[in-house]
Amino acid sequence: MGTRKEKNMAINKSKIAIIGCGFVGSTTAFSLLTQGVCDEIVLIDINREKAYGEVMDLKNSIEYLNRNTKVVVGTYEDCKDADIVVITASAPMLENQERSRLGMLESSARIVKSIVEPIMASGFQGHFIVISNPVDIMAYYVYQLSGLPKNQVIGTGTSLDSARLKNFIADLVHVDPRSVYAYTMGEHGDSQMVPWSCVTVGGKAFYDIIEDNKELVGDVNLDELVLETTKAGWEILHRKGTTYYGIATSTVGIIKAILNDENSIIPVSTLLEGEYGQEGIFCGVPAILNRSGVADVLEIHMQDEEMEKFQKSADIIREYCNKLSF
């Protein structure tokens, strides 16, 4: 109809590739889909039939959502124009394994290397988000293998641990956890620490809340709260076999911060180059996330004892990074 010439307009579409279709990968895809975060989701798994099954199931939910997101099975070659590649594939967490995510290092490193090399060969230049445990060391490994700028490689770090900590504090003082401002920092593992001097609830220092509300909070053991936070994943593992809702949603929060250019502060694992006195390791710290990835690291002022705990956690990460082979 009419005589006007049609003009092809370039419309940028957001594309997320997820490597690994286990519970974490498939739940991340479902969370992306239900929140309408991106235009296309590509699922990649060594078991292509599993990937096809997940795609079929996910597509059947689109009828009742507010966005027709494209969901497909792909290969590493399909990562070439992805905005973000999420790596979920890793060695499984086993109850009879060393009671630490660090016990997964060797087998996870082999898996991650087999993933990163073909993705980079495809021409990928986007952002990596690494979930695979031990996440701080695997994020460092992806950074080294990929050759991408440091801001484009992000580990989920202590993002989930911080959410767990906020839930524990919120339950203690009977508030919405989103009114709690607190981070766990360092390793996503047994050595993580909490800078309690920086924790606030509704703008009030947590130390002051403890002092002013003894009838409400009782005798709070802060070390016990840290231990509960550290072991929360294992408690879930013992009851249902694995964890996936929390980490998947944390990952989607990171993805939204990048795609929407939010400048959100989220505690993730990122390369430290002098911040907190650390050099050349990936470590869980609060960071500003936007379209560039990690735009900056937020250096909070910790007490001497807190800084000492952080340094010890960083030393553990460094020790295991030195065991990697390239």
Contacts in CASP RR format, 6 or more apart in sequence:
PFRMAT RR
TARGET T0000
AUTHOR 0000-0000-0000
METHOD contacts of the structure
MODEL  1
MGTRKEKNMAINKSKIAIIGCGFVGSTTAFSLLTQGVCDEIVLIDINREK
AYGEVMDLKNSIEYLNRNTKVVVGTYEDCKDADIVVITASAPMLENQERS
RLGMLESSARIVKSIVEPIMASGFQGHFIVISNPVDIMAYYVYQLSGLPK
NQVIGTGTSLDSARLKNFIADLVHVDPRSVYAYTMGEHGDSQMVPWSCVT
VGGKAFYDIIEDNKELVGDVNLDELVLETTKAGWEILHRKGTTYYGIATS
TVGIIKAILNDENSIIPVSTLLEGEYGQEGIFCGVPAILNRSGVADVLEI
HMQDEEMEKFQKSADIIREYCNKLSF
13 39 0 8 1.000
13 40 0 8 1.000
14 37 0 8 1.000
14 38 0 8 1.000
14 39 0 8 1.000
14 40 0 8 1.000
14 83 0 8 1.000
14 259 0 8 1.000
15 38 0 8 1.000
15 39 0 8 1.000
15 40 0 8 1.000
15 41 0 8 1.000
15 42 0 8 1.000
15 81 0 8 1.000
15 82 0 8 1.000
15 83 0 8 1.000
15 84 0 8 1.000
16 32 0 8 1.000
16 37 0 8 1.000
16 38 0 8 1.000
16 40 0 8 1.000
16 41 0 8 1.000
16 42 0 8 1.000
16 82 0 8 1.000
16 83 0 8 1.000
16 84 0 8 1.000
16 85 0 8 1.000
16 86 0 8 1.000
16 255 0 8 1.000
17 41 0 8 1.000
17 42 0 8 1.000
17 43 0 8 1.000
17 44 0 8 1.000
17 74 0 8 1.000
17 78 0 8 1.000
17 79 0 8 1.000
17 82 0 8 1.000
17 84 0 8 1.000
17 85 0 8 1.000
17 86 0 8 1.000
18 25 0 8 1.000
18 28 0 8 1.000
18 29 0 8 1.000
18 41 0 8 1.000
18 42 0 8 1.000
18 43 0 8 1.000
18 44 0 8 1.000
18 85 0 8 1.000
18 86 0 8 1.000
18 88 0 8 1.000
19 44 0 8 1.000
19 45 0 8 1.000
19 85 0 8 1.000
19 86 0 8 1.000
19 87 0 8 1.000
19 88 0 8 1.000
19 89 0 8 1.000
19 115 0 8 1.000
19 119 0 8 1.000
20 43 0 8 1.000
20 44 0 8 1.000
20 45 0 8 1.000
20 46 0 8 1.000
20 51 0 8 1.000
20 87 0 8 1.000
20 88 0 8 1.000
20 89 0 8 1.000
21 43 0 8 1.000
21 44 0 8 1.000
21 45 0 8 1.000
21 47 0 8 1.000
21 50 0 8 1.000
21 51 0 8 1.000
21 54 0 8 1.000
22 45 0 8 1.000
22 50 0 8 1.000
22 88 0 8 1.000
23 242 0 8 1.000
23 244 0 8 1.000
24 88 0 8 1.000
24 131 0 8 1.000
24 242 0 8 1.000
24 243 0 8 1.000
24 244 0 8 1.000
24 247 0 8 1.000
24 248 0 8 1.000
25 43 0 8 1.000
25 86 0 8 1.000
25 88 0 8 1.000
25 131 0 8 1.000
25 244 0 8 1.000
25 248 0 8 1.000
26 43 0 8 1.000
26 54 0 8 1.000
26 58 0 8 1.000
27 244 0 8 1.000
27 245 0 8 1.000
27 248 0 8 1.000
28 86 0 8 1.000
28 88 0 8 1.000
28 131 0 8 1.000
28 248 0 8 1.000
28 251 0 8 1.000
28 252 0 8 1.000
29 41 0 8 1.000
29 43 0 8 1.000
29 54 0 8 1.000
29 58 0 8 1.000
29 71 0 8 1.000
30 58 0 8 1.000
30 61 0 8 1.000
30 248 0 8 1.000
31 37 0 8 1.000
31 248 0 8 1.000
31 249 0 8 1.000
31 251 0 8 1.000
31 252 0 8 1.000
32 38 0 8 1.000
32 41 0 8 1.000
32 69 0 8 1.000
32 252 0 8 1.000
32 255 0 8 1.000
33 41 0 8 1.000
33 58 0 8 1.000
33 61 0 8 1.000
33 62 0 8 1.000
33 65 0 8 1.000
33 69 0 8 1.000
33 71 0 8 1.000
34 61 0 8 1.000
34 65 0 8 1.000
35 252 0 8 1.000
35 256 0 8 1.000
36 65 0 8 1.000
36 66 0 8 1.000
36 67 0 8 1.000
36 69 0 8 1.000
37 252 0 8 1.000
37 255 0 8 1.000
37 256 0 8 1.000
37 259 0 8 1.000
38 69 0 8 1.000
38 83 0 8 1.000
38 255 0 8 1.000
38 259 0 8 1.000
39 69 0 8 1.000
39 70 0 8 1.000
40 69 0 8 1.000
40 70 0 8 1.000
40 71 0 8 1.000
40 72 0 8 1.000
41 58 0 8 1.000
41 69 0 8 1.000
41 70 0 8 1.000
41 71 0 8 1.000
41 72 0 8 1.000
42 72 0 8 1.000
42 73 0 8 1.000
42 74 0 8 1.000
42 78 0 8 1.000
42 79 0 8 1.000
42 82 0 8 1.000
43 51 0 8 1.000
43 54 0 8 1.000
43 55 0 8 1.000
43 71 0 8 1.000
43 72 0 8 1.000
43 73 0 8 1.000
43 74 0 8 1.000
44 51 0 8 1.000
44 73 0 8 1.000
44 74 0 8 1.000
44 75 0 8 1.000
44 76 0 8 1.000
44 78 0 8 1.000
44 79 0 8 1.000
45 51 0 8 1.000
45 89 0 8 1.000
46 89 0 8 1.000
48 73 0 8 1.000
51 73 0 8 1.000
51 74 0 8 1.000
52 73 0 8 1.000
55 71 0 8 1.000
55 72 0 8 1.000
55 73 0 8 1.000
58 71 0 8 1.000
59 71 0 8 1.000
62 68 0 8 1.000
62 69 0 8 1.000
62 71 0 8 1.000
72 78 0 8 1.000
76 115 0 8 1.000
76 118 0 8 1.000
76 119 0 8 1.000
76 121 0 8 1.000
76 122 0 8 1.000
77 118 0 8 1.000
77 122 0 8 1.000
78 122 0 8 1.000
79 85 0 8 1.000
79 119 0 8 1.000
79 122 0 8 1.000
79 123 0 8 1.000
79 124 0 8 1.000
80 122 0 8 1.000
80 123 0 8 1.000
80 124 0 8 1.000
82 124 0 8 1.000
82 126 0 8 1.000
83 126 0 8 1.000
83 127 0 8 1.000
83 258 0 8 1.000
83 259 0 8 1.000
84 126 0 8 1.000
84 127 0 8 1.000
84 128 0 8 1.000
84 129 0 8 1.000
84 255 0 8 1.000
84 258 0 8 1.000
84 259 0 8 1.000
85 119 0 8 1.000
85 124 0 8 1.000
85 126 0 8 1.000
85 127 0 8 1.000
85 128 0 8 1.000
85 129 0 8 1.000
86 128 0 8 1.000
86 129 0 8 1.000
86 131 0 8 1.000
86 251 0 8 1.000
86 255 0 8 1.000
87 112 0 8 1.000
87 115 0 8 1.000
87 116 0 8 1.000
87 128 0 8 1.000
87 129 0 8 1.000
87 130 0 8 1.000
87 131 0 8 1.000
87 132 0 8 1.000
87 138 0 8 1.000
87 142 0 8 1.000
88 131 0 8 1.000
88 132 0 8 1.000
89 111 0 8 1.000
89 112 0 8 1.000
89 115 0 8 1.000
89 132 0 8 1.000
90 104 0 8 1.000
90 107 0 8 1.000
90 108 0 8 1.000
90 111 0 8 1.000
90 112 0 8 1.000
90 131 0 8 1.000
90 132 0 8 1.000
90 133 0 8 1.000
90 138 0 8 1.000
91 104 0 8 1.000
91 107 0 8 1.000
91 108 0 8 1.000
91 111 0 8 1.000
91 133 0 8 1.000
92 104 0 8 1.000
92 242 0 8 1.000
93 101 0 8 1.000
93 104 0 8 1.000
93 133 0 8 1.000
93 237 0 8 1.000
93 242 0 8 1.000
95 237 0 8 1.000
95 238 0 8 1.000
97 103 0 8 1.000
97 104 0 8 1.000
99 190 0 8 1.000
99 234 0 8 1.000
100 134 0 8 1.000
100 189 0 8 1.000
100 190 0 8 1.000
101 133 0 8 1.000
101 134 0 8 1.000
101 135 0 8 1.000
101 188 0 8 1.000
101 189 0 8 1.000
102 134 0 8 1.000
102 137 0 8 1.000
102 189 0 8 1.000
102 316 0 8 1.000
102 320 0 8 1.000
103 134 0 8 1.000
104 133 0 8 1.000
104 134 0 8 1.000
105 134 0 8 1.000
105 137 0 8 1.000
105 320 0 8 1.000
105 323 0 8 1.000
105 324 0 8 1.000
108 132 0 8 1.000
108 133 0 8 1.000
108 134 0 8 1.000
108 138 0 8 1.000
109 137 0 8 1.000
109 138 0 8 1.000
109 141 0 8 1.000
109 324 0 8 1.000
109 325 0 8 1.000
111 132 0 8 1.000
112 130 0 8 1.000
112 132 0 8 1.000
112 138 0 8 1.000
112 141 0 8 1.000
112 142 0 8 1.000
112 145 0 8 1.000
113 141 0 8 1.000
113 145 0 8 1.000
116 128 0 8 1.000
116 141 0 8 1.000
116 142 0 8 1.000
116 145 0 8 1.000
116 146 0 8 1.000
117 145 0 8 1.000
119 146 0 8 1.000
120 145 0 8 1.000
120 146 0 8 1.000
120 147 0 8 1.000
125 148 0 8 1.000
126 148 0 8 1.000
126 152 0 8 1.000
127 152 0 8 1.000
127 153 0 8 1.000
127 154 0 8 1.000
127 258 0 8 1.000
127 293 0 8 1.000
128 139 0 8 1.000
128 142 0 8 1.000
128 146 0 8 1.000
128 148 0 8 1.000
128 152 0 8 1.000
128 153 0 8 1.000
128 154 0 8 1.000
129 154 0 8 1.000
129 155 0 8 1.000
129 156 0 8 1.000
129 251 0 8 1.000
129 254 0 8 1.000
129 255 0 8 1.000
130 138 0 8 1.000
130 139 0 8 1.000
130 142 0 8 1.000
130 153 0 8 1.000
130 154 0 8 1.000
130 155 0 8 1.000
130 156 0 8 1.000
130 269 0 8 1.000
131 155 0 8 1.000
131 156 0 8 1.000
131 247 0 8 1.000
131 251 0 8 1.000
132 138 0 8 1.000
133 188 0 8 1.000
134 187 0 8 1.000
134 188 0 8 1.000
134 189 0 8 1.000
134 320 0 8 1.000
135 155 0 8 1.000
135 156 0 8 1.000
135 157 0 8 1.000
135 188 0 8 1.000
135 269 0 8 1.000
136 155 0 8 1.000
136 157 0 8 1.000
136 186 0 8 1.000
136 187 0 8 1.000
136 188 0 8 1.000
136 269 0 8 1.000
136 281 0 8 1.000
136 282 0 8 1.000
136 283 0 8 1.000
136 284 0 8 1.000
136 317 0 8 1.000
137 282 0 8 1.000
137 317 0 8 1.000
137 320 0 8 1.000
137 321 0 8 1.000
137 324 0 8 1.000
138 155 0 8 1.000
139 153 0 8 1.000
139 154 0 8 1.000
139 155 0 8 1.000
139 157 0 8 1.000
139 269 0 8 1.000
139 270 0 8 1.000
139 282 0 8 1.000
140 271 0 8 1.000
140 280 0 8 1.000
140 281 0 8 1.000
140 282 0 8 1.000
140 317 0 8 1.000
140 321 0 8 1.000
140 324 0 8 1.000
141 321 0 8 1.000
141 324 0 8 1.000
142 153 0 8 1.000
143 150 0 8 1.000
143 153 0 8 1.000
143 271 0 8 1.000
143 282 0 8 1.000
144 324 0 8 1.000
144 326 0 8 1.000
145 326 0 8 1.000
146 153 0 8 1.000
150 270 0 8 1.000
150 271 0 8 1.000
150 273 0 8 1.000
150 294 0 8 1.000
151 270 0 8 1.000
151 292 0 8 1.000
151 293 0 8 1.000
151 294 0 8 1.000
151 295 0 8 1.000
152 293 0 8 1.000
153 270 0 8 1.000
153 271 0 8 1.000
154 254 0 8 1.000
154 268 0 8 1.000
154 269 0 8 1.000
154 270 0 8 1.000
154 289 0 8 1.000
154 293 0 8 1.000
154 294 0 8 1.000
155 268 0 8 1.000
155 269 0 8 1.000
155 270 0 8 1.000
155 282 0 8 1.000
156 188 0 8 1.000
156 247 0 8 1.000
156 250 0 8 1.000
156 251 0 8 1.000
156 254 0 8 1.000
156 268 0 8 1.000
156 269 0 8 1.000
157 188 0 8 1.000
157 267 0 8 1.000
157 268 0 8 1.000
157 269 0 8 1.000
157 284 0 8 1.000
158 183 0 8 1.000
158 184 0 8 1.000
158 185 0 8 1.000
158 186 0 8 1.000
158 188 0 8 1.000
158 192 0 8 1.000
158 267 0 8 1.000
158 268 0 8 1.000
158 269 0 8 1.000
158 284 0 8 1.000
159 250 0 8 1.000
159 254 0 8 1.000
159 266 0 8 1.000
159 267 0 8 1.000
159 268 0 8 1.000
160 188 0 8 1.000
160 246 0 8 1.000
160 247 0 8 1.000
160 250 0 8 1.000
161 184 0 8 1.000
161 188 0 8 1.000
161 189 0 8 1.000
161 192 0 8 1.000
161 229 0 8 1.000
161 230 0 8 1.000
161 232 0 8 1.000
161 267 0 8 1.000
162 182 0 8 1.000
162 183 0 8 1.000
162 184 0 8 1.000
162 267 0 8 1.000
163 177 0 8 1.000
163 246 0 8 1.000
163 250 0 8 1.000
164 229 0 8 1.000
164 232 0 8 1.000
164 233 0 8 1.000
165 182 0 8 1.000
165 183 0 8 1.000
165 184 0 8 1.000
165 194 0 8 1.000
165 225 0 8 1.000
165 226 0 8 1.000
165 229 0 8 1.000
166 177 0 8 1.000
166 178 0 8 1.000
166 180 0 8 1.000
166 182 0 8 1.000
167 177 0 8 1.000
168 225 0 8 1.000
168 228 0 8 1.000
168 229 0 8 1.000
169 177 0 8 1.000
169 180 0 8 1.000
169 182 0 8 1.000
169 199 0 8 1.000
169 201 0 8 1.000
169 206 0 8 1.000
169 225 0 8 1.000
170 176 0 8 1.000
170 177 0 8 1.000
170 179 0 8 1.000
170 180 0 8 1.000
172 217 0 8 1.000
172 220 0 8 1.000
173 201 0 8 1.000
173 209 0 8 1.000
173 213 0 8 1.000
173 216 0 8 1.000
173 217 0 8 1.000
174 216 0 8 1.000
175 201 0 8 1.000
175 202 0 8 1.000
179 201 0 8 1.000
179 202 0 8 1.000
180 199 0 8 1.000
180 200 0 8 1.000
180 201 0 8 1.000
180 202 0 8 1.000
181 199 0 8 1.000
181 200 0 8 1.000
181 201 0 8 1.000
181 202 0 8 1.000
181 203 0 8 1.000
182 194 0 8 1.000
182 198 0 8 1.000
182 199 0 8 1.000
182 200 0 8 1.000
182 206 0 8 1.000
183 194 0 8 1.000
183 195 0 8 1.000
183 198 0 8 1.000
183 267 0 8 1.000
183 286 0 8 1.000
183 300 0 8 1.000
184 192 0 8 1.000
184 193 0 8 1.000
184 194 0 8 1.000
184 226 0 8 1.000
184 229 0 8 1.000
184 267 0 8 1.000
185 192 0 8 1.000
185 193 0 8 1.000
185 194 0 8 1.000
185 195 0 8 1.000
185 267 0 8 1.000
185 283 0 8 1.000
185 284 0 8 1.000
185 285 0 8 1.000
185 286 0 8 1.000
185 310 0 8 1.000
185 313 0 8 1.000
186 192 0 8 1.000
186 193 0 8 1.000
186 283 0 8 1.000
186 284 0 8 1.000
186 285 0 8 1.000
186 310 0 8 1.000
186 313 0 8 1.000
186 314 0 8 1.000
186 317 0 8 1.000
187 283 0 8 1.000
187 284 0 8 1.000
187 313 0 8 1.000
187 314 0 8 1.000
187 316 0 8 1.000
187 317 0 8 1.000
188 269 0 8 1.000
188 284 0 8 1.000
189 230 0 8 1.000
190 230 0 8 1.000
191 312 0 8 1.000
191 313 0 8 1.000
191 316 0 8 1.000
192 226 0 8 1.000
192 229 0 8 1.000
192 230 0 8 1.000
192 313 0 8 1.000
193 226 0 8 1.000
193 306 0 8 1.000
193 309 0 8 1.000
193 310 0 8 1.000
193 313 0 8 1.000
194 222 0 8 1.000
194 225 0 8 1.000
194 226 0 8 1.000
194 229 0 8 1.000
195 300 0 8 1.000
195 302 0 8 1.000
195 303 0 8 1.000
195 306 0 8 1.000
195 310 0 8 1.000
196 206 0 8 1.000
196 207 0 8 1.000
196 222 0 8 1.000
196 306 0 8 1.000
197 205 0 8 1.000
197 207 0 8 1.000
197 302 0 8 1.000
197 303 0 8 1.000
197 306 0 8 1.000
198 300 0 8 1.000
198 301 0 8 1.000
198 302 0 8 1.000
199 205 0 8 1.000
199 206 0 8 1.000
199 207 0 8 1.000
200 206 0 8 1.000
201 209 0 8 1.000
209 217 0 8 1.000
210 217 0 8 1.000
210 220 0 8 1.000
233 243 0 8 1.000
236 242 0 8 1.000
236 243 0 8 1.000
237 243 0 8 1.000
253 264 0 8 1.000
253 266 0 8 1.000
254 266 0 8 1.000
254 268 0 8 1.000
254 289 0 8 1.000
256 262 0 8 1.000
257 263 0 8 1.000
257 264 0 8 1.000
257 266 0 8 1.000
257 289 0 8 1.000
257 290 0 8 1.000
258 289 0 8 1.000
258 290 0 8 1.000
258 291 0 8 1.000
258 293 0 8 1.000
259 291 0 8 1.000
261 290 0 8 1.000
261 291 0 8 1.000
262 289 0 8 1.000
262 290 0 8 1.000
263 288 0 8 1.000
263 289 0 8 1.000
263 290 0 8 1.000
263 295 0 8 1.000
264 288 0 8 1.000
264 289 0 8 1.000
264 290 0 8 1.000
265 286 0 8 1.000
265 287 0 8 1.000
265 288 0 8 1.000
265 289 0 8 1.000
265 298 0 8 1.000
266 286 0 8 1.000
266 287 0 8 1.000
266 289 0 8 1.000
267 284 0 8 1.000
267 285 0 8 1.000
267 286 0 8 1.000
267 287 0 8 1.000
268 284 0 8 1.000
268 285 0 8 1.000
268 287 0 8 1.000
268 289 0 8 1.000
268 294 0 8 1.000
269 282 0 8 1.000
269 283 0 8 1.000
269 284 0 8 1.000
269 285 0 8 1.000
270 282 0 8 1.000
270 283 0 8 1.000
270 284 0 8 1.000
270 285 0 8 1.000
270 287 0 8 1.000
270 294 0 8 1.000
270 297 0 8 1.000
271 280 0 8 1.000
271 281 0 8 1.000
271 282 0 8 1.000
272 278 0 8 1.000
272 279 0 8 1.000
272 280 0 8 1.000
272 281 0 8 1.000
272 282 0 8 1.000
272 283 0 8 1.000
272 285 0 8 1.000
272 297 0 8 1.000
272 314 0 8 1.000
273 279 0 8 1.000
273 280 0 8 1.000
275 285 0 8 1.000
275 297 0 8 1.000
275 299 0 8 1.000
276 283 0 8 1.000
276 285 0 8 1.000
276 299 0 8 1.000
276 307 0 8 1.000
276 310 0 8 1.000
276 311 0 8 1.000
276 314 0 8 1.000
277 311 0 8 1.000
278 311 0 8 1.000
278 314 0 8 1.000
281 314 0 8 1.000
281 317 0 8 1.000
281 318 0 8 1.000
281 321 0 8 1.000
282 317 0 8 1.000
283 313 0 8 1.000
283 314 0 8 1.000
283 317 0 8 1.000
285 297 0 8 1.000
285 298 0 8 1.000
286 297 0 8 1.000
286 298 0 8 1.000
286 300 0 8 1.000
287 294 0 8 1.000
287 295 0 8 1.000
287 296 0 8 1.000
287 297 0 8 1.000
287 298 0 8 1.000
288 294 0 8 1.000
288 295 0 8 1.000
288 296 0 8 1.000
288 297 0 8 1.000
288 298 0 8 1.000
289 295 0 8 1.000
302 310 0 8 1.000
END
